[in-house]
Amino acid sequence: MINALPYRPCAGLCIVNDEGLLFTGKRLDFKSDAWQMPQGGIDAGERAQEAALRELTEETGIAPNRVEILAQTRDWLPYELPLELVGKLWGGAYRGQRQKWFCVKFLGSDDEINIVQDHQEFSEWKWMNAKDALESIVPFKREIYAQVFDEFSAFLK
């Protein structure tokens, strides 16, 4: 039955600073020490890049004109939710997500980042290298992050 559910379309962002480090946020809704990069659903009629730039502002407070898009993943990257989460997230309507990721260069300064937003996702944030980010993500997203970091390796530390 779960296999009949669709994937939720989603856009993700690798925000890279001058040192090649990644913006990561600690999830507000997880009890564990789960960190991730900004991401979110793509609304009906919205293109992936539009959704990514919307999520950029919604989750980090960074204005779209303060980043430069460097690359995007070649393909949509799907992942499955753990069985215990399928009925709890997104009203049980999806089995996981299919994601299009964008690597963006942050052109601003750290004081422009403000994670306190109307629908706050993160309790704190920090810059991480790709190896530490991969170790800090929830286990069911590690394969996707590894693929994303592989595609964007020229821009990462």
C-alpha positions, 0 to 999 in steps of 0.5 A: 500500500505504501508503494502506491503513494507518490513522492512529494516534490521538494527543492533543497539548497546547499548554501555554500560560504566563501570557505566552501562550508555548508549552511546547516540548521538543527531541526526544531521538530526532532528530539535528536541532534538532527541537522539538515540543509534548507529544503521544502515542498514545491507548491502547485504551479511552482518551478523547483528553482522558485521553490528553492529560493522561496525556501531560502528566505522562509528558512534562513531569512536570506534574500534571493539576491544574496545568493548566486546559483552555481549548480543543480542536481542532474536528476530528481533524487528520491528517498523513502520515509521510514515506515513509522513516519509515513503516516505521520508526515504530510498527512500520510499522503506521501511515501517520501520525497523526490528532490531537486537540489541547488548549490548556491553561493552565499554572497552576504555576511552571517548577520544577514541570516535569521532563522527566526521566521513565521514557520521556523524550521531550525533551533540553531544554525552553523556552517559545516563541512560536507563530511560533518553534515553527512554524519549529522543528517537523519540516517534515512537522508544520508544517501541523498546527501551523499549524492548531492555532495558528490554532484556539488563537490567542486564547490564544497570543502 
